[in-house]
Amino acid sequence: MSFLQDPVFIIVAAILVDLWIGDPRLFPHPVILMGKLITYLEKSWNNGENRKRKGIALTITVVSFVFVITQALLFLVYHLHWVVGLLIEIYLISTTIAAKGLSSAAKSVLHPLEKGNLVEARSKLSMIVGRDTESLSESEMIRGTVETVAENTVDGITAPLFWAIIGGAPLALAYRAINTLDSMVGYKNDRYMDFGWASAKLDDLANWLPARITAYSMWLAAFVIKGSKMRNGWKITWRDARKHPSPNSGWSEAMVAGLIGIQLGGINYYRGKKSVRATMGDPLRGFLLSDIEKAIVYMHGGWMVFLVIGICSLLLVR
């Protein structure tokens, strides 16, 4: 019983559940409920004056509510029976992790590309990126997929693992609430510039350390991944990571670019408007379909090393 309730066992079990079943459709997903709460409050509060203050209130309300509700739920179910509590905590943490989902999304673009079906590949890519995909070439779709895998390794896998290691399901779900807030209101446009300011800043803060540990974890994992350009990965990360418009996303993206030996970033279009983003990495060669598979390998290798580092740190502080 004591072993099964150990935080290490719970976290490892949670990621295994995600790798096995991903996001099950038969059970309520916490992120969906978070989204409904955010949508309701945004419609009620995002108007009139003092939008920045209202946005701060939104962030505090949603994150605190998710944390408290999760704590209360676990308190109740563990008192009902420790096995019930254990299973629910494992499930809750697994819903914050998206290793299987991210891998499957990347492969959904890769498979039609392998068959030469660019139309289907563009359609699949449009589901996981915000850029226009209607006229992208094969190389541009490979770049978009690799960028998505590299960038989302942090907020989709390692950051929730980081907070789960520190505070179990309550902190993992609180992190997911922060991330969901940022994805819904953290835009720099007229509607959300002020209202989403707090959500965006808190998301940057929550991802700051996990992003940097993730890049280092990917580099360590690359020691056992054939064809990795180790020295280049380190050089490119320190040279280019800070060029990314996000203070965090560039770390894993630059590391993947360097390890593979490709150049990410450049020109994208969003609703017909051209966007030029700083490049990361050197174009040592053109894009290959195998680059998507390599990005997935670095994603998995990165979170595995990250998890080992986290567990060792947890054991050391006991």
C-alpha positions as CSV (number, residue, x, y, z in Angstrom):
1,M,0.0,0.0,0.0
2,S,2.7,2.5,1.0
3,F,4.6,1.8,-2.3
4,L,1.5,2.3,-4.4
5,Q,0.8,5.6,-2.8
6,D,4.4,6.9,-3.3
7,P,4.5,10.0,-5.5
8,V,7.1,8.4,-7.8
9,F,4.8,5.4,-8.5
10,I,1.8,7.7,-9.1
11,I,3.6,9.9,-11.6
12,V,5.1,7.0,-13.5
13,A,1.7,5.3,-13.6
14,A,0.1,8.5,-14.9
15,I,2.5,8.8,-17.8
16,L,2.1,5.1,-18.6
17,V,-1.7,5.6,-18.6
18,D,-1.3,8.5,-21.1
19,L,1.0,6.5,-23.3
20,W,-1.5,3.6,-23.2
21,I,-4.9,5.3,-23.7
22,G,-4.1,9.0,-24.3
23,D,-7.2,11.1,-23.7
24,P,-10.1,8.7,-23.2
25,R,-13.4,9.9,-24.6
26,L,-15.5,8.0,-22.1
27,F,-14.3,10.0,-19.1
28,P,-14.7,13.8,-18.5
29,H,-11.6,15.7,-19.4
30,P,-10.6,18.4,-16.8
31,V,-9.3,20.7,-19.6
32,I,-12.8,20.8,-21.2
33,L,-14.3,21.8,-17.9
34,M,-11.6,24.4,-17.4
35,G,-12.3,25.8,-20.9
36,K,-16.0,26.1,-20.1
37,L,-15.3,28.0,-16.9
38,I,-12.8,30.4,-18.7
39,T,-15.3,31.0,-21.5
40,Y,-18.1,31.9,-19.0
41,L,-15.9,34.2,-17.0
42,E,-14.3,35.8,-20.1
43,K,-17.7,36.7,-21.5
44,S,-18.8,38.2,-18.2
45,W,-15.6,40.1,-17.3
46,N,-13.8,41.0,-20.5
47,N,-15.6,44.3,-21.1
48,G,-15.6,47.9,-20.0
49,E,-12.7,49.5,-18.1
50,N,-9.9,47.9,-15.9
51,R,-9.6,44.9,-18.2
52,K,-6.1,44.2,-16.9
53,R,-7.4,44.0,-13.3
54,K,-10.2,41.8,-14.4
55,G,-7.8,39.6,-16.3
56,I,-5.7,39.2,-13.1
57,A,-8.9,38.3,-11.2
58,L,-9.7,35.7,-13.9
59,T,-6.3,34.1,-13.6
60,I,-6.4,34.0,-9.8
61,T,-9.9,32.7,-9.8
62,V,-9.5,29.9,-12.3
63,V,-6.1,28.6,-11.1
64,S,-7.2,28.8,-7.4
65,F,-10.5,27.1,-8.1
66,V,-8.9,24.2,-10.0
67,F,-6.3,23.7,-7.3
68,V,-8.8,23.8,-4.4
69,I,-11.3,21.5,-6.2
70,T,-8.7,19.0,-7.0
71,Q,-7.4,19.0,-3.4
72,A,-10.9,18.6,-2.1
73,L,-11.8,15.8,-4.5
74,L,-8.6,13.8,-3.6
75,F,-9.3,14.3,0.1
76,L,-12.8,12.8,-0.3
77,V,-11.9,9.9,-2.6
78,Y,-8.9,8.9,-0.5
79,H,-11.1,8.8,2.6
80,L,-13.6,6.8,0.6
81,H,-10.9,4.2,-0.1
82,W,-7.2,4.5,-0.8
83,V,-7.5,2.5,-4.0
84,V,-10.2,4.8,-5.4
85,G,-8.1,7.8,-4.5
86,L,-5.0,6.3,-6.1
87,L,-6.8,5.5,-9.4
88,I,-8.3,9.0,-9.6
89,E,-5.1,10.8,-8.8
90,I,-3.3,8.8,-11.5
91,Y,-6.0,9.5,-14.0
92,L,-6.0,13.3,-13.1
93,I,-2.3,13.6,-13.6
94,S,-2.5,11.6,-16.9
95,T,-5.0,14.1,-18.3
96,T,-2.3,16.9,-17.9
97,I,0.2,14.9,-20.1
98,A,-0.1,14.6,-23.9
99,A,2.8,12.4,-24.9
100,K,0.7,10.0,-26.9
101,G,-1.5,12.8,-28.3
102,L,1.5,14.9,-29.5
103,S,3.1,11.8,-31.1
104,S,-0.1,10.8,-32.8
105,A,-0.7,14.3,-34.1
106,A,2.8,14.4,-35.7
107,K,2.3,11.0,-37.2
108,S,-1.1,12.0,-38.6
109,V,0.8,14.5,-40.8
110,L,3.7,12.2,-41.6
111,H,1.6,9.3,-42.9
112,P,-0.1,11.2,-45.7
113,L,3.2,12.8,-46.6
114,E,4.7,9.4,-47.0
115,K,2.0,8.6,-49.5
116,G,2.4,11.9,-51.3
117,N,-1.0,13.1,-50.2
118,L,-0.3,16.8,-49.6
119,V,-3.9,17.8,-49.3
120,E,-4.6,15.4,-46.4
121,A,-1.3,16.3,-44.8
122,R,-2.2,20.0,-44.9
123,S,-5.5,19.3,-43.4
124,K,-4.0,17.3,-40.5
125,L,-1.3,20.0,-39.9
126,S,-4.0,22.7,-39.7
127,M,-5.4,20.9,-36.6
128,I,-2.2,21.3,-34.6
129,V,-0.8,24.6,-35.8
130,G,-2.2,28.1,-36.0
131,R,-0.6,29.1,-39.3
132,D,-2.2,28.9,-42.7
133,T,-1.5,25.5,-44.3
134,E,-3.5,25.5,-47.5
135,S,-0.5,26.1,-49.8
136,L,2.4,24.7,-47.8
137,S,5.0,22.6,-49.5
138,E,6.2,19.3,-48.2
139,S,9.3,20.9,-46.6
140,E,7.2,23.6,-45.0
141,M,4.8,21.0,-43.5
142,I,7.8,19.0,-42.2
143,R,9.1,22.2,-40.6
144,G,5.7,23.0,-39.0
145,T,5.4,19.5,-37.6
146,V,8.9,19.4,-36.1
147,E,8.4,22.9,-34.6
148,T,5.1,21.8,-33.0
149,V,6.5,18.6,-31.5
150,A,9.6,20.4,-30.2
151,E,7.7,23.4,-28.8
152,N,4.8,21.4,-27.2
153,T,7.1,18.9,-25.5
154,V,7.3,21.4,-22.7
155,D,3.8,22.5,-22.1
156,G,2.3,19.1,-23.2
157,I,4.6,16.8,-21.2
158,T,7.5,18.0,-19.2
159,A,6.0,21.1,-17.5
160,P,3.0,19.2,-16.1
161,L,5.4,16.4,-15.0
162,F,7.5,19.1,-13.3
163,W,4.5,20.4,-11.3
164,A,3.2,16.9,-10.6
165,I,6.6,16.0,-9.1
166,I,6.4,19.1,-6.8
167,G,2.7,18.9,-5.8
168,G,0.9,15.9,-7.3
169,A,-2.4,16.2,-9.1
170,P,-3.4,19.6,-7.6
171,L,-0.4,21.4,-8.9
172,A,-0.3,19.5,-12.2
173,L,-3.9,20.5,-12.9
174,A,-3.3,24.1,-11.7
175,Y,-0.5,24.2,-14.3
176,R,-2.9,22.9,-16.9
177,A,-5.3,25.6,-15.9
178,I,-2.6,28.2,-16.4
179,N,-1.7,26.8,-19.8
180,T,-5.4,26.7,-20.8
181,L,-5.9,30.3,-19.8
182,D,-2.9,31.3,-21.9
183,S,-4.2,29.4,-24.9
184,M,-7.6,31.0,-24.7
185,V,-7.0,34.6,-23.6
186,G,-3.2,35.1,-23.8
187,Y,-3.3,36.7,-27.3
188,K,-1.8,40.1,-28.2
189,N,-4.8,41.6,-29.9
190,D,-7.3,44.3,-29.1
191,R,-9.6,41.9,-27.2
192,Y,-7.0,40.2,-25.0
193,M,-4.0,42.5,-24.8
194,D,-4.9,43.7,-21.4
195,F,-7.4,41.0,-20.3
196,G,-5.0,38.1,-21.1
197,W,-1.8,39.8,-19.8
198,A,-1.8,38.0,-16.4
199,S,-2.5,34.6,-17.9
200,A,0.3,35.0,-20.5
201,K,2.8,36.2,-17.9
202,L,1.9,33.4,-15.4
203,D,2.2,30.8,-18.2
204,D,5.7,32.2,-19.0
205,L,6.7,31.9,-15.4
206,A,5.3,28.3,-15.0
207,N,7.2,27.1,-18.0
208,W,10.5,29.0,-17.4
209,L,12.4,26.3,-15.5
210,P,10.8,23.2,-17.2
211,A,11.7,24.6,-20.6
212,R,15.4,24.9,-19.8
213,I,15.5,21.5,-18.1
214,T,13.7,20.0,-21.1
215,A,16.4,21.3,-23.6
216,Y,19.1,19.8,-21.4
217,S,17.2,16.6,-21.1
218,M,16.9,16.3,-24.8
219,W,20.6,16.9,-25.2
220,L,21.4,14.1,-22.7
221,A,19.0,11.7,-24.4
222,A,20.7,12.4,-27.7
223,F,23.8,10.6,-26.4
224,V,21.9,7.3,-27.2
225,I,20.1,8.5,-30.3
226,K,21.9,7.6,-33.5
227,G,22.9,10.5,-35.7
228,S,22.5,13.3,-33.1
229,K,24.7,16.3,-33.6
230,M,25.6,16.8,-30.0
231,R,27.9,19.7,-30.3
232,N,25.7,21.5,-32.7
233,G,22.6,21.0,-30.5
234,W,24.4,22.7,-27.6
235,K,25.7,25.6,-29.8
236,I,22.4,26.3,-31.5
237,T,20.4,26.3,-28.3
238,W,22.6,28.8,-26.5
239,R,22.8,30.9,-29.7
240,D,19.2,30.9,-30.9
241,A,16.8,29.9,-28.1
242,R,16.4,33.5,-27.0
243,K,15.4,34.6,-30.5
244,H,12.0,32.9,-30.1
245,P,9.1,35.4,-29.4
246,S,8.3,33.2,-26.4
247,P,10.8,33.2,-23.5
248,N,10.4,29.5,-23.2
249,S,9.4,27.8,-26.5
250,G,12.8,28.5,-28.1
251,W,14.8,26.2,-25.8
252,S,13.4,22.9,-26.9
253,E,12.9,24.1,-30.5
254,A,16.5,25.3,-30.9
255,M,17.8,22.1,-29.3
256,V,15.9,19.9,-31.7
257,A,17.0,22.0,-34.7
258,G,20.6,21.7,-33.6
259,L,20.5,18.0,-32.9
260,I,18.9,17.2,-36.2
261,G,20.9,19.8,-38.2
262,I,18.1,21.7,-39.7
263,Q,16.8,25.3,-39.6
264,L,13.4,26.1,-38.0
265,G,11.5,29.3,-37.9
266,G,11.2,31.7,-40.8
267,I,8.1,32.9,-42.7
268,N,4.6,31.8,-41.8
269,Y,1.2,33.2,-42.7
270,Y,-1.7,33.7,-40.3
271,R,-5.0,34.4,-41.9
272,G,-3.2,35.7,-44.9
273,K,-0.9,38.0,-43.0
274,K,2.9,37.4,-43.3
275,S,4.8,36.7,-40.1
276,V,8.6,36.6,-40.1
277,R,10.0,34.7,-37.1
278,A,13.7,34.5,-36.2
279,T,15.3,31.3,-37.5
280,M,16.8,28.7,-35.1
281,G,19.6,26.4,-36.3
282,D,21.7,26.3,-39.5
283,P,20.4,24.8,-42.7
284,L,23.0,22.1,-42.9
285,R,20.6,20.3,-45.3
286,G,17.0,20.3,-46.5
287,F,14.1,18.8,-44.7
288,L,13.4,15.1,-44.8
289,L,10.4,13.1,-43.8
290,S,12.5,11.3,-41.2
291,D,12.9,14.6,-39.4
292,I,9.4,14.3,-38.0
293,E,10.3,10.8,-36.6
294,K,13.5,12.2,-35.2
295,A,11.6,15.0,-33.5
296,I,9.2,12.4,-31.9
297,V,12.3,10.5,-30.7
298,Y,13.8,13.6,-29.1
299,M,10.4,14.3,-27.5
300,H,10.2,10.9,-25.9
301,G,13.9,10.9,-25.0
302,G,13.6,14.3,-23.5
303,W,10.7,13.6,-21.2
304,M,12.2,10.3,-20.1
305,V,15.5,12.0,-19.0
306,F,13.4,14.8,-17.5
307,L,11.4,12.3,-15.5
308,V,14.6,10.6,-14.2
309,I,16.0,14.0,-13.2
310,G,12.7,14.8,-11.4
311,I,12.5,11.5,-9.6
312,C,16.1,11.7,-8.4
313,S,15.5,15.2,-7.2
314,L,12.4,14.1,-5.3
315,L,14.3,11.2,-3.7
316,L,17.2,13.5,-2.7
317,V,14.9,15.9,-0.8
318,R,13.2,13.2,1.3
